[in-house]
Amino acid sequence: MLLAGTSFIEPDTRVQPLAAPSVDRDLGALAPLVRAVIAAVLHENRDHADVEDCASETMRRAVEGKTRLRAGEPLRPWVIGIARHVALDAIRARKRQNLRRAREPQSEDERPPLYEDLPDPSPSPFERFAQAQQQEKIRRAMNDLPEGQRRALTMFHVDGLGYQEIAGKLDVPLGTVATWVARGRRAVAEALGTGGGEA
């Protein structure tokens, strides 16, 4: 019963969702096309188990999302888009599964030794090249030093001798050894471009 002064307004059907029975019937008619699209994306036969799984998932998503369709919106491209996305998801899942299988051996006999997973502690070719360049710079810088500084630095850093022992071997005062070592370090550091610190 209508109240006085009110009028009946017919709803605008252009913005209403499609009727459920119509969409369900049309979805059923699209099933063979959905299966064909998925088979093409997966590069499998239409009767393959993965194609069947993807087709079921496509239809489930389409049924659950059918309320988003508006009157007049074409159903076919929308469902084909869902099918394509479901098939691509299946391909990505296959790749992830294959990666896991490749990393995890199937039996104890196939398992690689644990040491194969450890990183190689040896320097890389680039590091070895950089070290060789640095050593060549040091060698040239040492060769440019006066003989006393060069011998004092070599005895201190290479031979591991203390100032007292170096002074005895070179027959010079202890203060001279300390000066030679300090000046030699500074000259080598400057030649290497590291400032006047320890070499």
C-alpha positions as CSV (number, residue, x, y, z in Angstrom):
1,M,0.0,0.0,0.0
2,L,1.4,3.4,-1.0
3,L,1.4,6.4,1.3
4,A,-0.4,9.5,0.1
5,G,1.9,11.9,-1.7
6,T,4.5,9.3,-2.7
7,S,5.0,8.0,-6.2
8,F,6.5,4.7,-7.3
9,I,10.0,5.2,-8.9
10,E,11.2,2.4,-11.1
11,P,14.9,1.5,-10.4
12,D,17.5,2.3,-13.0
13,T,18.4,-1.1,-14.5
14,R,21.5,0.2,-16.3
15,V,23.6,0.3,-13.1
16,Q,22.3,-2.9,-11.4
17,P,24.3,-6.1,-11.3
18,L,23.5,-8.8,-13.8
19,A,20.9,-11.3,-12.7
20,A,22.5,-14.3,-11.1
21,P,20.7,-17.0,-13.2
22,S,21.7,-15.3,-16.4
23,V,25.4,-15.0,-15.4
24,D,25.5,-18.6,-14.2
25,R,24.0,-19.9,-17.5
26,D,26.5,-17.8,-19.5
27,L,29.4,-19.0,-17.4
28,G,28.5,-22.5,-18.0
29,A,28.4,-21.8,-21.8
30,L,32.0,-20.3,-21.5
31,A,33.5,-23.4,-19.8
32,P,34.9,-24.9,-23.0
33,L,36.5,-21.6,-24.0
34,V,37.9,-21.2,-20.5
35,R,39.5,-24.6,-20.7
36,A,40.9,-23.9,-24.2
37,V,42.5,-20.6,-23.0
38,I,44.1,-22.2,-19.9
39,A,45.4,-25.1,-22.0
40,A,47.0,-22.7,-24.4
41,V,48.7,-20.7,-21.6
42,L,49.9,-23.8,-19.8
43,H,50.9,-25.5,-23.1
44,E,49.0,-28.6,-22.0
45,N,46.1,-30.7,-23.4
46,R,42.6,-29.7,-22.4
47,D,42.1,-32.8,-20.4
48,H,45.3,-32.3,-18.3
49,A,44.8,-32.2,-14.5
50,D,46.3,-28.7,-14.2
51,V,43.9,-27.4,-16.9
52,E,41.0,-28.9,-15.0
53,D,42.1,-27.4,-11.7
54,C,42.6,-23.9,-13.3
55,A,39.2,-24.1,-15.0
56,S,37.5,-24.9,-11.7
57,E,39.4,-22.0,-10.0
58,T,38.4,-19.6,-12.8
59,M,34.8,-20.5,-12.5
60,R,34.9,-20.2,-8.7
61,R,36.4,-16.7,-9.0
62,A,33.9,-15.7,-11.7
63,V,30.9,-16.9,-9.6
64,E,32.1,-15.2,-6.5
65,G,32.9,-11.9,-8.4
66,K,29.8,-11.8,-10.7
67,T,28.2,-9.1,-8.6
68,R,30.9,-6.7,-9.8
69,L,29.6,-7.0,-13.4
70,R,27.1,-4.3,-14.5
71,A,24.3,-4.7,-16.9
72,G,25.6,-4.6,-20.4
73,E,29.2,-5.3,-19.4
74,P,30.5,-8.2,-21.6
75,L,31.0,-11.4,-19.6
76,R,33.3,-13.2,-22.0
77,P,36.4,-11.0,-21.9
78,W,36.1,-10.7,-18.1
79,V,36.1,-14.5,-17.6
80,I,38.9,-15.0,-20.2
81,G,41.0,-12.5,-18.2
82,I,40.4,-14.4,-15.0
83,A,41.3,-17.7,-16.8
84,R,44.5,-16.2,-18.1
85,H,45.5,-14.9,-14.6
86,V,44.7,-18.2,-13.0
87,A,46.9,-20.1,-15.6
88,L,49.8,-17.6,-15.1
89,D,49.5,-18.2,-11.3
90,A,49.8,-21.9,-12.0
91,I,52.9,-21.4,-14.1
92,R,54.5,-19.4,-11.3
93,A,53.6,-22.1,-8.8
94,R,55.2,-24.7,-11.0
95,K,58.4,-22.7,-11.2
96,R,58.6,-22.3,-7.4
97,Q,57.9,-26.0,-6.9
98,N,60.6,-27.0,-9.4
99,L,63.1,-24.7,-7.7
100,R,62.3,-26.3,-4.3
101,R,62.8,-29.7,-5.8
102,A,66.1,-28.7,-7.4
103,R,67.4,-27.4,-4.1
104,E,66.1,-30.3,-2.0
105,P,67.5,-33.8,-3.0
106,Q,64.9,-36.6,-3.0
107,S,67.0,-39.0,-0.9
108,E,69.9,-39.0,1.6
109,D,72.2,-40.4,-1.1
110,E,71.6,-37.4,-3.4
111,R,72.2,-34.8,-0.7
112,P,75.4,-32.8,-1.3
113,P,78.0,-32.5,1.5
114,L,77.3,-29.6,3.8
115,Y,80.7,-28.0,2.9
116,E,79.3,-27.4,-0.6
117,D,76.9,-24.8,0.8
118,L,79.6,-22.9,2.6
119,P,80.9,-19.7,0.9
120,D,84.4,-19.8,-0.6
121,P,86.6,-17.8,1.8
122,S,89.3,-17.3,-0.8
123,P,89.6,-13.9,-2.4
124,S,87.8,-13.4,-5.7
125,P,89.8,-12.8,-8.9
126,F,89.0,-9.0,-8.5
127,E,90.3,-9.0,-5.0
128,R,93.4,-10.9,-6.0
129,F,94.0,-8.4,-8.8
130,A,93.5,-5.5,-6.3
131,Q,95.9,-7.1,-3.8
132,A,98.5,-7.6,-6.5
133,Q,98.3,-4.0,-7.5
134,Q,98.6,-2.9,-3.9
135,Q,101.6,-5.1,-3.4
136,E,103.3,-3.7,-6.5
137,K,102.7,-0.1,-5.2
138,I,104.2,-1.1,-1.8
139,R,107.2,-2.7,-3.5
140,R,107.8,0.5,-5.6
141,A,107.3,2.7,-2.6
142,M,109.8,0.6,-0.5
143,N,112.3,0.7,-3.3
144,D,112.1,4.5,-3.4
145,L,113.0,4.7,0.3
146,P,116.6,5.5,1.5
147,E,118.4,2.2,2.4
148,G,118.2,2.7,6.2
149,Q,114.5,3.3,6.2
150,R,113.9,0.4,3.8
151,R,115.9,-2.1,5.9
152,A,114.4,-0.9,9.2
153,L,110.8,-1.2,7.9
154,T,111.6,-4.6,6.4
155,M,113.1,-5.9,9.6
156,F,110.2,-4.5,11.7
157,H,107.2,-5.5,9.5
158,V,108.4,-8.5,7.6
159,D,110.9,-10.1,10.0
160,G,109.0,-9.1,13.1
161,L,112.0,-7.7,14.9
162,G,111.8,-5.1,17.7
163,Y,113.5,-1.7,17.6
164,Q,116.3,-2.9,20.0
165,E,117.1,-5.9,17.7
166,I,117.1,-3.7,14.6
167,A,119.4,-1.2,16.2
168,G,121.8,-4.0,17.1
169,K,121.8,-5.5,13.6
170,L,122.1,-2.2,11.8
171,D,124.6,-0.9,14.4
172,V,122.7,2.4,14.8
173,P,121.1,4.1,17.9
174,L,117.6,3.1,19.0
175,G,116.2,6.6,18.2
176,T,117.5,6.4,14.6
177,V,115.6,3.1,14.1
178,A,112.4,4.7,15.5
179,T,112.9,7.7,13.2
180,W,113.6,5.5,10.1
181,V,110.5,3.3,10.8
182,A,108.2,6.3,11.3
183,R,109.5,8.2,8.2
184,G,109.4,5.0,6.1
185,R,105.8,4.3,7.1
186,R,104.8,7.9,6.3
187,A,106.5,7.8,2.9
188,V,104.9,4.4,2.0
189,A,101.5,5.7,3.2
190,E,101.8,8.8,1.0
191,A,102.9,6.7,-2.0
192,L,99.8,4.6,-1.5
193,G,97.5,7.6,-1.1
194,T,96.4,6.7,2.4
195,G,97.9,9.7,4.2
196,G,100.6,9.7,6.8
197,G,99.3,6.9,9.0
198,E,100.7,3.4,9.6
199,A,101.7,1.5,6.5
